């Protein structure tokens, strides 16, 4: 949970749009999913060759 950092950033004025924390969480989840997919593809390729 990075709520303290996000609240601090919102106070600083970095995140002005509402729901940015949700967008950041979604982006992080997408990154994790992409990394998992890449790992699966890499492992599959290494097994095939």
Backbone as XML, in Angstrom:
<?xml version="1.0"?>
<chain id="A" units="angstrom">
  <residue number="1" name="UNK">
    <atom name="N" x="0.855" y="-1.206" z="0.000"/>
    <atom name="CA" x="0.000" y="0.000" z="0.000"/>
    <atom name="C" x="0.888" y="1.252" z="0.000"/>
  </residue>
  <residue number="2" name="UNK">
    <atom name="N" x="0.714" y="2.100" z="-1.010"/>
    <atom name="CA" x="1.485" y="3.343" z="-1.047"/>
    <atom name="C" x="0.568" y="4.541" z="-0.853"/>
  </residue>
  <residue number="3" name="UNK">
    <atom name="N" x="-0.378" y="4.417" z="0.093"/>
    <atom name="CA" x="-1.306" y="5.525" z="0.334"/>
    <atom name="C" x="-0.619" y="6.741" z="0.942"/>
  </residue>
  <residue number="4" name="UNK">
    <atom name="N" x="0.306" y="6.573" z="1.895"/>
    <atom name="CA" x="0.951" y="7.770" z="2.453"/>
    <atom name="C" x="1.702" y="8.567" z="1.403"/>
  </residue>
  <residue number="5" name="UNK">
    <atom name="N" x="2.401" y="7.874" z="0.496"/>
    <atom name="CA" x="3.132" y="8.582" z="-0.554"/>
    <atom name="C" x="2.172" y="9.291" z="-1.499"/>
  </residue>
  <residue number="6" name="UNK">
    <atom name="N" x="1.073" y="8.609" z="-1.865"/>
    <atom name="CA" x="0.126" y="9.214" z="-2.801"/>
    <atom name="C" x="-0.544" y="10.423" z="-2.175"/>
  </residue>
  <residue number="7" name="UNK">
    <atom name="N" x="-0.903" y="10.327" z="-0.881"/>
    <atom name="CA" x="-1.530" y="11.468" z="-0.216"/>
    <atom name="C" x="-0.537" y="12.626" z="-0.167"/>
  </residue>
  <residue number="8" name="UNK">
    <atom name="N" x="0.717" y="12.336" z="0.112"/>
    <atom name="CA" x="1.741" y="13.376" z="0.142"/>
    <atom name="C" x="1.890" y="14.002" z="-1.249"/>
  </residue>
  <residue number="9" name="UNK">
    <atom name="N" x="1.901" y="13.153" z="-2.283"/>
    <atom name="CA" x="2.036" y="13.646" z="-3.653"/>
    <atom name="C" x="0.824" y="14.508" z="-4.029"/>
  </residue>
  <residue number="10" name="UNK">
    <atom name="N" x="-0.365" y="14.080" z="-3.606"/>
    <atom name="CA" x="-1.567" y="14.857" z="-3.923"/>
    <atom name="C" x="-1.503" y="16.209" z="-3.219"/>
  </residue>
  <residue number="11" name="UNK">
    <atom name="N" x="-0.937" y="16.231" z="-2.010"/>
    <atom name="CA" x="-0.773" y="17.505" z="-1.298"/>
    <atom name="C" x="0.222" y="18.393" z="-2.047"/>
  </residue>
  <residue number="12" name="UNK">
    <atom name="N" x="1.246" y="17.776" z="-2.595"/>
    <atom name="CA" x="2.238" y="18.537" z="-3.340"/>
    <atom name="C" x="1.673" y="19.046" z="-4.664"/>
  </residue>
  <residue number="13" name="UNK">
    <atom name="N" x="0.602" y="18.398" z="-5.144"/>
    <atom name="CA" x="-0.043" y="18.853" z="-6.371"/>
    <atom name="C" x="0.383" y="18.070" z="-7.596"/>
  </residue>
  <residue number="14" name="UNK">
    <atom name="N" x="1.034" y="16.912" z="-7.377"/>
    <atom name="CA" x="1.448" y="16.107" z="-8.526"/>
    <atom name="C" x="0.236" y="15.423" z="-9.156"/>
  </residue>
  <residue number="15" name="UNK">
    <atom name="N" x="-0.643" y="14.886" z="-8.303"/>
    <atom name="CA" x="-1.833" y="14.204" z="-8.806"/>
    <atom name="C" x="-3.038" y="15.111" z="-8.579"/>
  </residue>
  <residue number="16" name="UNK">
    <atom name="N" x="-3.471" y="15.771" z="-9.632"/>
    <atom name="CA" x="-4.609" y="16.676" z="-9.514"/>
    <atom name="C" x="-5.909" y="16.001" z="-9.932"/>
  </residue>
  <residue number="17" name="UNK">
    <atom name="N" x="-5.819" y="15.010" z="-10.819"/>
    <atom name="CA" x="-7.037" y="14.345" z="-11.294"/>
    <atom name="C" x="-7.554" y="13.377" z="-10.234"/>
  </residue>
  <residue number="18" name="UNK">
    <atom name="N" x="-8.884" y="13.275" z="-10.071"/>
    <atom name="CA" x="-9.449" y="12.289" z="-9.138"/>
    <atom name="C" x="-9.335" y="10.880" z="-9.703"/>
  </residue>
  <residue number="19" name="UNK">
    <atom name="N" x="-9.039" y="9.940" z="-8.821"/>
    <atom name="CA" x="-8.937" y="8.553" z="-9.268"/>
    <atom name="C" x="-7.591" y="8.216" z="-9.873"/>
  </residue>
  <residue number="20" name="UNK">
    <atom name="N" x="-6.603" y="9.056" z="-9.625"/>
    <atom name="CA" x="-5.277" y="8.748" z="-10.181"/>
    <atom name="C" x="-4.661" y="7.565" z="-9.454"/>
  </residue>
  <residue number="21" name="UNK">
    <atom name="N" x="-4.923" y="7.450" z="-8.147"/>
    <atom name="CA" x="-4.366" y="6.323" z="-7.396"/>
    <atom name="C" x="-4.885" y="5.016" z="-7.995"/>
  </residue>
  <residue number="22" name="UNK">
    <atom name="N" x="-6.166" y="5.020" z="-8.385"/>
    <atom name="CA" x="-6.738" y="3.820" z="-8.997"/>
    <atom name="C" x="-6.036" y="3.539" z="-10.324"/>
  </residue>
  <residue number="23" name="UNK">
    <atom name="N" x="-5.802" y="4.589" z="-11.094"/>
    <atom name="CA" x="-5.126" y="4.414" z="-12.385"/>
    <atom name="C" x="-3.721" y="3.865" z="-12.163"/>
  </residue>
  <residue number="24" name="UNK">
    <atom name="N" x="-3.044" y="4.376" z="-11.142"/>
    <atom name="CA" x="-1.686" y="3.897" z="-10.842"/>
    <atom name="C" x="-1.732" y="2.428" z="-10.445"/>
  </residue>
  <residue number="25" name="UNK">
    <atom name="N" x="-2.736" y="2.068" z="-9.627"/>
    <atom name="CA" x="-2.875" y="0.660" z="-9.221"/>
    <atom name="C" x="-3.138" y="-0.216" z="-10.436"/>
  </residue>
  <residue number="26" name="UNK">
    <atom name="N" x="-4.017" y="0.261" z="-11.338"/>
    <atom name="CA" x="-4.328" y="-0.507" z="-12.553"/>
    <atom name="C" x="-3.070" y="-0.684" z="-13.396"/>
  </residue>
  <residue number="27" name="UNK">
    <atom name="N" x="-2.292" y="0.381" z="-13.528"/>
    <atom name="CA" x="-1.069" y="0.316" z="-14.329"/>
    <atom name="C" x="-0.091" y="-0.682" z="-13.714"/>
  </residue>
  <residue number="28" name="UNK">
    <atom name="N" x="0.027" y="-0.650" z="-12.388"/>
    <atom name="CA" x="0.937" y="-1.577" z="-11.710"/>
    <atom name="C" x="0.482" y="-3.019" z="-11.932"/>
  </residue>
  <residue number="29" name="UNK">
    <atom name="N" x="-0.841" y="-3.242" z="-11.825"/>
    <atom name="CA" x="-1.373" y="-4.591" z="-12.050"/>
    <atom name="C" x="-1.102" y="-5.032" z="-13.479"/>
  </residue>
  <residue number="30" name="UNK">
    <atom name="N" x="-1.310" y="-4.129" z="-14.432"/>
    <atom name="CA" x="-1.063" y="-4.452" z="-15.842"/>
    <atom name="C" x="0.406" y="-4.795" z="-16.056"/>
  </residue>
  <residue number="31" name="UNK">
    <atom name="N" x="1.291" y="-4.041" z="-15.407"/>
    <atom name="CA" x="2.725" y="-4.305" z="-15.531"/>
    <atom name="C" x="3.050" y="-5.693" z="-14.998"/>
  </residue>
  <residue number="32" name="UNK">
    <atom name="N" x="2.481" y="-6.029" z="-13.831"/>
    <atom name="CA" x="2.733" y="-7.342" z="-13.229"/>
    <atom name="C" x="2.231" y="-8.448" z="-14.153"/>
  </residue>
  <residue number="33" name="UNK">
    <atom name="N" x="1.018" y="-8.259" z="-14.693"/>
    <atom name="CA" x="0.445" y="-9.269" z="-15.587"/>
    <atom name="C" x="1.317" y="-9.423" z="-16.824"/>
  </residue>
  <residue number="34" name="UNK">
    <atom name="N" x="1.772" y="-8.299" z="-17.377"/>
    <atom name="CA" x="2.608" y="-8.351" z="-18.576"/>
    <atom name="C" x="3.903" y="-9.090" z="-18.276"/>
  </residue>
  <residue number="35" name="UNK">
    <atom name="N" x="4.488" y="-8.799" z="-17.098"/>
    <atom name="CA" x="5.736" y="-9.456" z="-16.711"/>
    <atom name="C" x="5.518" y="-10.962" z="-16.590"/>
  </residue>
  <residue number="36" name="UNK">
    <atom name="N" x="4.385" y="-11.354" z="-16.005"/>
    <atom name="CA" x="4.081" y="-12.786" z="-15.860"/>
    <atom name="C" x="3.925" y="-13.424" z="-17.234"/>
  </residue>
  <residue number="37" name="UNK">
    <atom name="N" x="3.222" y="-12.736" z="-18.148"/>
    <atom name="CA" x="3.029" y="-13.269" z="-19.496"/>
    <atom name="C" x="4.375" y="-13.435" z="-20.205"/>
  </residue>
  <residue number="38" name="UNK">
    <atom name="N" x="5.216" y="-12.417" z="-20.094"/>
    <atom name="CA" x="6.539" y="-12.494" z="-20.725"/>
    <atom name="C" x="7.331" y="-13.659" z="-20.146"/>
  </residue>
  <residue number="39" name="UNK">
    <atom name="N" x="7.271" y="-13.822" z="-18.821"/>
    <atom name="CA" x="7.977" y="-14.923" z="-18.182"/>
    <atom name="C" x="7.477" y="-16.275" z="-18.682"/>
  </residue>
  <residue number="40" name="UNK">
    <atom name="N" x="6.147" y="-16.395" z="-18.802"/>
    <atom name="CA" x="5.572" y="-17.646" z="-19.297"/>
    <atom name="C" x="6.048" y="-17.924" z="-20.720"/>
  </residue>
  <residue number="41" name="UNK">
    <atom name="N" x="6.014" y="-16.891" z="-21.575"/>
    <atom name="CA" x="6.432" y="-17.066" z="-22.966"/>
    <atom name="C" x="7.905" y="-17.450" z="-23.031"/>
  </residue>
  <residue number="42" name="UNK">
    <atom name="N" x="8.719" y="-16.794" z="-22.208"/>
    <atom name="CA" x="10.159" y="-17.082" z="-22.217"/>
    <atom name="C" x="10.413" y="-18.516" z="-21.777"/>
  </residue>
  <residue number="43" name="UNK">
    <atom name="N" x="9.745" y="-18.932" z="-20.690"/>
    <atom name="CA" x="9.949" y="-20.291" z="-20.190"/>
    <atom name="C" x="9.461" y="-21.309" z="-21.227"/>
  </residue>
  <residue number="44" name="UNK">
    <atom name="N" x="8.342" y="-20.994" z="-21.894"/>
    <atom name="CA" x="7.806" y="-21.901" z="-22.905"/>
    <atom name="C" x="8.782" y="-22.026" z="-24.066"/>
  </residue>
  <residue number="45" name="UNK">
    <atom name="N" x="9.354" y="-20.883" z="-24.489"/>
    <atom name="CA" x="10.314" y="-20.899" z="-25.589"/>
    <atom name="C" x="11.557" y="-21.694" z="-25.200"/>
  </residue>
  <residue number="46" name="UNK">
    <atom name="N" x="12.041" y="-21.511" z="-23.975"/>
    <atom name="CA" x="13.248" y="-22.220" z="-23.549"/>
    <atom name="C" x="12.978" y="-23.724" z="-23.485"/>
  </residue>
  <residue number="47" name="UNK">
    <atom name="N" x="11.744" y="-24.101" z="-23.125"/>
    <atom name="CA" x="11.401" y="-25.522" z="-23.049"/>
    <atom name="C" x="11.299" y="-26.105" z="-24.459"/>
  </residue>
  <residue number="48" name="UNK">
    <atom name="N" x="10.725" y="-25.313" z="-25.393"/>
    <atom name="CA" x="10.547" y="-25.806" z="-26.759"/>
    <atom name="C" x="11.886" y="-26.034" z="-27.446"/>
  </residue>
  <residue number="49" name="UNK">
    <atom name="N" x="12.849" y="-25.134" z="-27.238"/>
    <atom name="CA" x="14.120" y="-25.255" z="-27.952"/>
    <atom name="C" x="15.035" y="-26.256" z="-27.285"/>
  </residue>
</chain>
